[in-house]
């Protein structure tokens, strides 16, 4: 799903990246919860931080992936890698996640019926490894940005933004800096 020049990575680091790629392929292409969880230790932990979705333990996560993650992702999911940092026993991916909110996406927007609006979010995933398997996965995103994009938060009433956050990460010149501050502060130097 993501491309990376792996020439400077150790063999162990390349194995971690490959295992993550296999995990993501199982989730988004093969739609196979058993294969996805097969990349994990016996007692893995997954936490989608803004919604507390995920779980702990293979049996629980296989159920979660099979019922609330894999089938709830819209068919038009796309990702665009921004950065990848690979360490000794963990790595971090920062990417833009795009889709049309054509299904109720329980892990991202629990209880929110489909709005058919486009979503563009910056996600950060931190994956730790133990004995050649994924041990923990922590996924972060700006939930306010998601809620703005599906129409549940009014950005004119709160200091929040929508897809502009993802656009600025991909192209720093696409959205001016300090727009929210300028809304409330009169400062010509910002």
C-alpha positions as CSV (number, residue, x, y, z in Angstrom):
1,X,0.0,0.0,0.0
2,X,2.9,2.4,0.8
3,X,6.2,2.7,-1.1
4,X,9.5,3.2,0.7
5,X,13.2,3.1,-0.2
6,X,14.3,0.3,2.1
7,X,17.9,0.2,1.1
8,X,19.1,1.8,4.4
9,X,17.0,-0.4,6.6
10,X,18.3,-3.5,8.5
11,X,16.9,-6.9,7.7
12,X,14.8,-6.7,10.9
13,X,13.5,-3.3,9.9
14,X,12.6,-4.6,6.4
15,X,10.8,-7.5,8.0
16,X,8.8,-5.1,10.2
17,X,7.8,-3.0,7.2
18,X,6.8,-6.1,5.2
19,X,4.7,-7.5,8.1
20,X,2.9,-4.2,8.3
21,X,2.3,-4.2,4.6
22,X,1.0,-7.7,4.8
23,X,-1.3,-6.6,7.7
24,X,-2.7,-3.6,5.7
25,X,-3.1,-5.8,2.6
26,X,-5.1,-8.3,4.6
27,X,-7.4,-5.5,5.9
28,X,-7.9,-3.4,2.8
29,X,-7.4,-5.6,-0.2
30,X,-8.0,-9.2,0.9
31,X,-10.6,-8.2,3.6
32,X,-9.4,-11.1,5.8
33,X,-9.5,-10.6,9.5
34,X,-7.8,-13.9,10.3
35,X,-4.8,-13.1,8.0
36,X,-4.7,-9.5,9.4
37,X,-4.5,-10.8,13.0
38,X,-2.1,-13.5,11.9
39,X,0.6,-10.7,11.7
40,X,0.2,-10.1,15.4
41,X,1.4,-11.6,18.7
42,X,-1.0,-13.8,20.7
43,X,-2.1,-10.9,22.9
44,X,-2.1,-7.9,20.6
45,X,-3.5,-4.5,21.4
46,X,-5.0,-2.1,18.9
47,X,-6.4,1.4,19.9
48,X,-8.0,3.9,17.5
49,X,-7.3,6.7,20.0
50,X,-10.1,9.2,19.2
51,X,-12.8,6.6,19.4
52,X,-11.2,4.0,21.6
53,X,-12.1,1.3,19.0
54,X,-10.0,-1.8,18.7
55,X,-9.3,-4.1,21.5
56,X,-6.9,-6.5,23.2
57,X,-6.2,-10.2,22.5
58,X,-6.4,-12.2,19.2
59,X,-9.9,-13.5,19.6
60,X,-11.3,-10.0,20.4
61,X,-9.4,-8.3,17.5
62,X,-10.4,-11.0,15.0
63,X,-14.0,-10.3,15.9
64,X,-13.5,-6.5,15.8
65,X,-11.8,-6.7,12.4
66,X,-14.3,-9.1,10.9
67,X,-17.4,-7.1,12.1
68,X,-16.5,-3.5,12.7
69,X,-13.4,-2.6,10.8
70,X,-13.0,-4.5,7.5
71,X,-16.7,-4.6,6.3
72,X,-17.3,-1.0,7.5
73,X,-14.6,0.6,5.4
74,X,-16.0,2.2,2.2
75,X,-14.9,0.7,-1.1
76,X,-13.1,3.8,-2.2
77,X,-10.5,4.0,0.6
78,X,-7.2,5.6,-0.5
79,X,-4.1,6.4,1.4
80,X,-1.2,8.6,0.7
81,X,2.0,8.2,2.7
82,X,3.5,11.4,4.1
83,X,6.3,10.0,6.2
84,X,7.6,6.8,7.7
85,X,10.0,6.5,10.6
86,X,11.5,3.1,11.3
87,X,13.2,2.3,14.6
88,X,14.4,-0.8,16.3
89,X,11.2,-2.4,17.5
90,X,8.6,0.1,16.2
91,X,7.8,2.5,13.4
92,X,5.5,5.3,12.6
93,X,3.5,6.0,9.5
94,X,1.9,9.4,8.8
95,X,-0.5,9.4,5.9
96,X,-3.6,10.9,4.4
97,X,-6.7,8.6,4.6
98,X,-9.4,9.4,2.1
99,X,-12.8,7.9,1.5
100,X,-16.5,8.7,0.9
101,X,-18.6,8.3,4.0
102,X,-20.9,5.9,2.1
103,X,-21.1,3.4,5.0
104,X,-21.3,3.7,8.8
105,X,-17.6,3.6,9.7
106,X,-17.8,2.4,13.3
107,X,-14.1,2.6,14.1
108,X,-13.9,6.2,12.8
109,X,-17.4,7.7,13.3
110,X,-19.3,5.3,15.6
111,X,-23.0,5.7,15.3
112,X,-22.9,8.2,12.5
113,X,-25.0,7.1,9.5
114,X,-23.5,7.6,6.1
115,X,-23.5,11.2,4.8
116,X,-21.9,10.4,1.4
117,X,-19.5,13.2,2.1
118,X,-15.8,13.0,1.2
119,X,-13.3,12.5,4.1
120,X,-9.7,13.4,4.0
121,X,-7.8,12.9,7.3
122,X,-4.2,12.8,8.5
123,X,-3.7,9.5,10.4
124,X,-0.6,8.6,12.4
125,X,-0.1,4.9,13.2
126,X,2.5,3.7,15.7
127,X,3.3,0.0,15.5
128,X,5.4,-1.8,18.0
129,X,6.8,-5.3,17.4
130,X,7.8,-8.2,19.6
131,X,9.5,-11.5,18.4
132,X,8.8,-10.7,14.7
133,X,5.1,-9.9,15.1
134,X,3.0,-6.8,15.6
135,X,2.4,-6.2,19.3
136,X,0.6,-2.9,19.5
137,X,-1.0,-0.5,17.0
138,X,-2.0,3.0,18.1
139,X,-3.9,5.1,15.5
140,X,-4.4,8.9,15.9
141,X,-6.4,11.4,13.9
142,X,-8.1,14.7,14.4
143,X,-11.7,13.7,15.2
144,X,-12.9,17.3,15.0
145,X,-11.7,17.4,11.4
146,X,-13.7,14.2,10.7
147,X,-16.8,15.7,12.4
148,X,-16.5,18.9,10.3
149,X,-16.3,17.0,7.1
150,X,-19.5,14.9,7.8
151,X,-21.4,18.0,8.9
152,X,-21.6,17.4,12.6
153,X,-19.4,20.3,13.7
154,X,-19.7,23.8,12.3
155,X,-16.2,25.2,11.7
156,X,-17.6,28.8,11.7
157,X,-18.7,28.3,15.4
158,X,-15.6,26.5,16.7
159,X,-11.8,26.7,16.2
160,X,-11.7,23.6,14.0
161,X,-10.9,22.8,10.4
162,X,-11.9,20.0,8.0
163,X,-10.0,18.6,5.0
164,X,-7.7,21.6,5.0
165,X,-5.6,19.9,7.6
166,X,-4.9,17.0,5.2
167,X,-4.3,19.4,2.3
168,X,-1.8,21.4,4.2
169,X,0.1,18.3,5.2
170,X,0.5,17.3,1.5
171,X,1.2,20.8,0.3
172,X,2.2,23.4,3.0
173,X,1.4,26.3,0.6
174,X,-2.2,25.1,-0.1
175,X,-3.7,26.5,3.1
176,X,-2.5,29.6,4.9
177,X,-1.1,29.1,8.4
178,X,-2.7,30.6,11.5
179,X,-6.2,31.0,10.0
180,X,-7.9,30.0,13.2
181,X,-5.8,32.4,15.2
182,X,-6.5,35.2,12.8
183,X,-10.2,34.6,13.2
184,X,-9.9,35.7,16.8
185,X,-6.8,38.0,16.9
186,X,-6.0,41.1,15.0
187,X,-2.3,40.7,14.2
188,X,-0.9,41.7,10.8
189,X,2.3,39.7,11.4
190,X,0.7,36.3,11.5
